[in-house]
Amino acid sequence: MYDEIKGNASKVSPQEIDKDISTGLILTQKNDIPHDDKWSQKILAQKEKRAREILSDREEFVKFLVKVSNKLDKLEDTVSHSNVKGVELVNLLLKYTSAFFSLLSDYLDGRYTNLPYTTLLMVVCALLYFISPVDVIPDFIPIAGYADDLAIILSCGKFIKDDFRRYMLWLHENRRENAN
C-alpha cells in the first residue's frame, strides 16, 4: 500500500502546485463549498489540539497514518469504480492527500525532516479533516462528498506551498536517484 500511495504522491508536479490548487478550488466552488482562507483556517483550527497530540506521540502518529492509509484505499476504490462526472475532483483529492501522507511518512521515518512544526501541524490538521466521518458534506454522497475535503486539503497546500514544493522536489529527485 505504501508504494501505491507514493506512486499517487509522485503525480504532484512541483511546478504545477499553483495550477492544481486553483483548479481544485474552482471544482469545489462548483459543489457550493466555501473555500476562502478564513473558512479553511477555522476548520483547520478545530483540529489543532488533536493534531498536536498526534505529533507528540509516535504511536499515535503511526495509528493516524494507518487511518489515513485506510481512507486513501477507500478513495482509490471510489476512483477505480466510478464513471461519474466529477472524478477529476476525487483524483485531485487522491493525489494531494497521498502527497501529504507521503510527506508525513517520510518525516516520521526520518527520510525528510526539513519541515517546520507549523507545516507538520497544518498537514495533520488537514488529514484529520479528511479522515473525519463528520464534515460539511458527508463522504457517502458520491463525488460531491469529497468536495469539502478537497477544499481543506488544497487550502492547506496553499498555506504551506513553499515547504510543500520543496518536499515534492526532494521526493521527485529521490525517486530518480533510487531508480538508477
C-alpha positions in Angstrom: 0.0 0.0 0.0 2.8 2.4 0.9 4.3 2.1 -2.7 0.9 2.7 -4.2 0.4 5.9 -2.1 3.9 7.0 -3.0 3.0 6.5 -6.7 0.0 8.7 -6.3 2.0 11.3 -4.4 4.6 11.5 -7.1 1.8 12.6 -9.5 2.0 16.0 -7.9 4.3 18.2 -10.0 6.2 20.8 -8.0 5.8 23.2 -11.0 2.0 22.7 -11.1 1.0 23.1 -7.5 -0.4 26.6 -8.0 -2.4 25.5 -11.0 -3.7 22.4 -9.2 -4.8 24.5 -6.2 -6.6 27.0 -8.5 -8.3 24.2 -10.5 -9.3 22.3 -7.4 -10.7 25.3 -5.6 -12.8 26.0 -8.7 -14.1 22.4 -8.7 -15.1 22.7 -5.0 -16.9 26.0 -5.7 -19.0 24.2 -8.4 -20.1 22.0 -5.5 -21.1 25.0 -3.4 -18.2 24.6 -0.9 -16.9 27.8 0.6 -13.2 27.9 0.3 -11.9 31.2 1.4 -8.9 31.3 3.7 -10.9 32.2 6.8 -13.3 29.2 6.3 -10.3 26.9 5.8 -8.4 28.3 8.8 -11.4 27.9 11.0 -11.8 24.3 10.0 -8.1 23.6 10.4 -8.0 25.3 13.8 -10.7 23.0 15.1 -8.3 20.1 14.5 -5.3 21.7 16.1 -5.5 20.2 19.6 -5.8 16.6 18.3 -3.0 17.3 15.7 -0.6 18.4 18.4 -1.4 15.2 20.4 -0.6 13.1 17.3 2.6 14.9 16.6 3.8 14.5 20.2 3.3 10.7 20.4 5.0 8.4 17.8 2.5 5.6 18.4 -0.5 7.9 17.9 1.3 9.3 14.8 1.6 5.7 13.3 -2.1 4.9 14.2 -3.1 8.2 12.5 -1.2 7.3 9.3 -2.9 3.9 9.2 -6.3 5.6 9.4 -5.2 7.9 6.5 -4.0 5.0 4.5 -7.3 3.2 5.0 -9.3 6.2 3.9 -7.0 6.5 0.8 -7.8 2.9 0.0 -11.5 3.7 0.0 -10.9 6.8 -2.1 -8.8 4.8 -4.6 -11.7 2.3 -4.8 -14.1 5.1 -5.4 -12.0 6.4 -8.3 -11.4 3.0 -9.9 -15.1 2.0 -9.8 -16.6 5.3 -10.8 -17.6 6.7 -14.1 -19.5 9.5 -12.5 -19.0 13.1 -13.6 -16.7 14.7 -11.1 -14.0 12.1 -10.9 -11.5 14.8 -11.6 -12.3 16.3 -8.2 -11.7 12.9 -6.5 -8.5 12.3 -8.5 -7.1 15.6 -7.3 -8.0 14.8 -3.7 -6.3 11.4 -4.0 -3.2 12.9 -5.5 -2.8 15.6 -2.8 -3.8 13.5 0.2 -1.4 10.9 -1.0 1.3 13.5 -1.2 0.5 14.7 2.3 0.6 11.1 3.6 3.9 10.6 1.9 5.3 13.8 3.5 4.3 12.7 7.0 5.6 9.1 6.4 8.9 10.4 5.2 9.1 12.8 8.2 8.2 10.0 10.7 10.8 7.6 9.2 13.5 10.4 9.3 13.9 10.4 5.5 12.8 14.1 5.2 12.9 16.3 8.3 13.3 19.7 6.7 9.9 20.8 7.8 8.8 23.5 10.3 6.5 22.3 13.1 3.7 24.6 11.8 3.8 22.9 8.4 3.5 19.4 10.0 0.7 20.7 12.2 -1.2 22.1 9.2 -0.8 18.8 7.2 -2.0 16.7 10.2 -5.0 19.1 10.7 -6.0 18.8 7.0 -5.7 15.0 7.1 -7.7 14.8 10.3 -10.5 16.6 8.5 -10.0 14.2 5.6 -10.5 11.1 7.8 -13.2 12.6 9.9 -16.6 11.0 9.4 -18.2 14.3 10.3 -17.6 17.1 7.9 -19.5 19.7 5.8 -20.7 17.2 3.1 -20.8 13.6 4.2 -18.4 11.4 2.2 -21.1 8.9 1.4 -22.6 11.3 -1.1 -20.9 10.2 -4.4 -18.1 12.6 -5.6 -19.7 15.7 -4.0 -19.0 14.3 -0.6 -15.3 14.8 -1.2 -15.5 18.4 -2.3 -15.1 19.9 1.2 -12.2 17.5 1.8 -10.5 18.8 -1.3 -11.1 22.4 -0.3 -9.4 21.8 3.0 -6.5 19.8 1.6 -5.8 22.4 -1.2 -6.2 25.3 1.2 -3.6 23.6 3.4 -1.4 23.2 0.3 -1.8 26.9 -0.4 -0.8 27.8 3.2 2.3 25.6 3.2 3.1 25.9 -0.5 6.8 26.7 -0.2 7.6 23.8 2.2 5.3 21.5 0.2 7.1 22.4 -3.1 10.5 21.8 -1.5 9.3 18.4 -0.3 7.9 17.4 -3.7 11.1 18.5 -5.4 13.0 16.3 -2.9 10.6 13.4 -3.5 11.0 13.6 -7.3 14.8 13.8 -7.0 14.9 11.0 -4.5 12.7 8.8 -6.8 15.1 9.4 -9.7 18.1 8.6 -7.6 16.5 5.3 -6.3 15.6 4.3 -9.9 19.2 4.5 -11.0 
